[in-house]
Amino acid sequence: MSTASSLLPLVSPRGIAVVGASPRESNVGGRLVAALREHDFPGDLAVVNPTVDEVFGVPSHASFADLPFAVDLVLVALAAARVEETLRSAADAGARAAIVYSSGFAETGAAGHEAQQRLGALARELGIRVLGPNCQGLVDFGAGLAACFAPAVLRADPRHLAPVAYVGQSGAVGGTFFDLARERGRTPAVWASTGNEVDVSVVELARELAARGDLDLLCLYLENIPDGATWFDLLDRAAGSGTRLAVLRSGETEVGRRAAESHTGALLSDATSFEISCRDAGVLRVRDVSELVDLAVSVRRRPPNRRGIAVVTTSGGAGGLAADRLAEAGLEVPALGERTTEALTALLPSFAGLANPVDVTAEFMVKQAANLPRVTDALLADEAVDDLLVILTNVVGTMADDVAAAFAGSGEKSITFAYLAAGDESAAASRVLRAHGLAVHGSIASAVRAIALCRVPQAPAPRVERGPAVALPAGFGSTTEWGARELLVRAQVPHPAARLARSADEASAHARAIGGPVVLKIQSPDVLHKTDVGGVRVGVSAAEADDVAAEILDTVTRLRPDAAIEGVLVQEMAPRGVELLVGLRAGVDGYPATVTVGIGGTAVEVYGDVATAFAPVTPERAEQLLLSLEGAPLLTGARGKAPADVTAAAEAVSRLSGLVEYGAIAEVEVNPLVALDDGKGALALDLLVRLTGA
């Protein structure tokens, strides 16, 4: 990112110079000039090209020095080899922003990558903000800024704009989104392709747009996880302006880089922190372009007051399907009030279904289709109803025309349509409904998903309380369980008594001192999963402890001759309970640390039943995480078993999450943390610690 912070010369230029434009139809620069003229750019506009006198009526000049006005933004449509010299000349003339459309950079291989690095360094040196390279540009139709050559975007009619924006690295994905949204009556007012992002990123540009406060929805397509500081600033600005954020991200199946080093690493991806921030801030997450379009069609600035959805259908079966999908989405299909039922009785045939979902019947549609808005008005007046889903099944021909005309002027009402009919039969009516600002979907599922997403509460960036990083305890000399036990002491997390046998001969003496059967565990910073190499034995008596310890040492030495072995831990046997995983990972790339809880033991990676939050967490938040697990019934008393001490387990999770204060710690894992029977506490039985840089 450039050290120059302001994006105003990019998004609100007073003067634009297009470099490399010619009147040829295939020339990108010429198409940019034509687009700016067609969409009435209000500022000064000129071409820099010594070989032509004018391009589509815009005068051309031999150099930047010849321009008769101050240039804010330069549009560069030249071969990659000429971009650097052009930016230097532009900066000398006072330009502070550039859009580089040229390809031939990092997308082409090693040489192109080097050229892109030089371009980024030059942008920082000159203090000029660069969008691109290898991008399709930026459009803000409301400001007449059509600095884009994408045909799908430039086909838009700027007289019918929606307060929706798209910013993404991919111009092709963005163009598809734009065209589909336009087709469905929601032409985005702002559109940008950031390309290779040598300087200006998707998130930084989105942050500038969100601060304006004139957008209902800001759609982002991300190919990389954004840095935390910029991303959190965007979340705050969007929440402050009431702009909803929707994210479509590619690469969601990547595996965390540390997957092989711990259970926690295997269960979390590199995107975990980003996903937590999305969840906590109410970012709308979609999985494909069609869902992004569904949101653009449905999102409005109006916040819902309740969760209740009323369904009006021309088919009882479709109403039942809608009720099922709404319930799955966590939305209520409430009983209707007495006054609403009375109003519906006066409007509908005697055999109509008056309960929610309301089946108006085919007879009503044949005879009184134009009166359907009276039914929807009665439902919207019900105090339990926040939104209305209207399902039109095979409403075609004259009936479709009557319905569409009847709903003219209803765009400010909370009505969503699921139009279930062949496209050639319903297209005209759908266009009329959309022209009046109504959301029209082609399926019940897409309509319900859009309604549900629009009700996700929005919030600023999640915040966590964290003190300054402190040093590790004095004498902390190893990341083995024995060497790191001081961390459990500092965190006041209960754990069984234990001693380290530095040779097999010491094991029996330690076992007798502890009393009763014990657990023997290999201690080596190079052996993270002890059971995988025969490094754990349970229920060992004092009499056999020496022999078992010798067997463990021999087995581990044979299987891992490279491992540095400190000895064998002799640990008190713990009572049975519910085994949990607790993992703490330090924050990276501007994101806070995270704490993960799950049903633990050796099968934790098989089931992957985990919940994660930013650390540290309070005991109350820790308990929420534990009870959100699919395996929570094991804690609360499944199948007649006694409930576990969830309160003590949550307290231990909270205390462990506070270890984030030790700045040298990269990861802590307790597996298992055993939640004993209710009222008897929780014990940390096994500990793994990894330091930064290790």
Secondary structure, 3 states (H helix, E strand, C coil): CCCCCCCHHHHCCCEEEEECCCCCCCCHHHHHHHHHHHCCCCCEEEEECCCCCEECCEEEECCHHHCCCCCCEEEECCCHHHHHHHHHHHHHCCCCEEEECCCCCHHHCHHHHHHHHHHHHHHHHHCCEEECCCCCEEEEHHHCEEEECCHHHHCCCCCCCEEEEEEECCHHHHHHHHHHHHHCCCCEEEEEECCCCCCCCHHHHHHHHHCCCCCCEEEEEECCCCCHHHHHHHHHHHHHHCCEEEEEECCCCCCCCCHHHCHHHHHCCCCHHHHHHHHHHCCEEECCHHHHHHHHHHCCCCCCCCCEEEEEECCHHHHHHHHHHHHHCCCECCCCCHHHHHHHHHHCCCCCECCCCEECCHHHHHHHHHHHHHHHHHHHCCCCCCEEEEEEECCCHHHHHHHHHHCCCCCCCCEEEEEECCHHHHHHHHHHHHHCCCEEECCHHHHHHHHHHHCCCCCCCCCCCCCCCECCCCCCCCCCHHHHHHHHHHHCCCCCCEEEECCHHHHHHHHHHHCCCEEEEEECCCCCCHHHHCCEEEEECCCCHHHHHHHHHHHHHHHCCCCCCCEEEEEECCCCCEEEEEEEECCCCCCCCEEEEEECCCCHHHHCCEEEEECCCCHHHHHHHHHCCCCHHHHHCHHHCCCECHHHHHHHHHHHHHHHHECCEEEEEEEEEEECECCCCEEECCEEEEECCC
